[in-house]
Amino acid sequence: MEKKLLNLPQQAHEYSDTELAEMFLDHVLVQFKKEKILREIDLTLQEGNKDLFLQLTEELKKIS
């Protein structure tokens, strides 16, 4: 008899370890980029650099 973890429904698609690792790394990389851009945006706001602020917000929109 197959055990189900916490009685959760089974997913229709089973991912390989490689696929899961790639998905995890892609997610972590996007989160890292977002956090980096947000820190840079904070700095541009402190410095009053409107042009760089606009450029960074566009980058953030593209990866979000």
N, C-alpha and C positions, 0 to 999 in steps of 0.2 A: 504494500500500500504506500502510495506517495504522500509524503507529508507536505503540507502547505504552510509556509511561514505566516504565522498570525492570521491564517484563514483569508489571506488576500487573494483576489482573483489572479490567476496566472496570466502573464502577458502573452499576446498572440505571437510576438516575435521574440525569439531568443537571440541575444547578441553574443558574439564570440568575445573572448577576453581581449583580443586586439581591438575590436570595435568599441568595447566599453572603455578601454584605456584611451583610445583616440578621442572619444566623446568627452571624457573627463578632462583630458589635456586641453582640448579646444575650449571647453567651458572655463577652465582655470585661466587660460591665456586671454580670453575675452574679458574676464573679470579684472585681471591684472592691468590690461590696457585701459579699461574704463577708469579704474582707480588712479592710474598714472595721469590720464587726461584731466580728471577732476582735480587732482592736486595742482596741475599746471594751470587750470582755469582759476583756481583760488589765487595763485600767484599773480596771474595777469590782472585779476580784479584789484589786488593790493597795489599793483604797479600802475594801474590805469591804462593798460595796453589794450585798447579796443580792437585793433586789427587782429592781434594774436588771439584775443578772446573769441572773436567771431570765427576764426579759423579752427580753433580747438573745439568749439561747440558743434561745428559742422562735422569734424572727425568723430565726435561722440555720437552724433545722430547716425552716422554711417555704421557704427559697430553695435548700436543698441537695437 
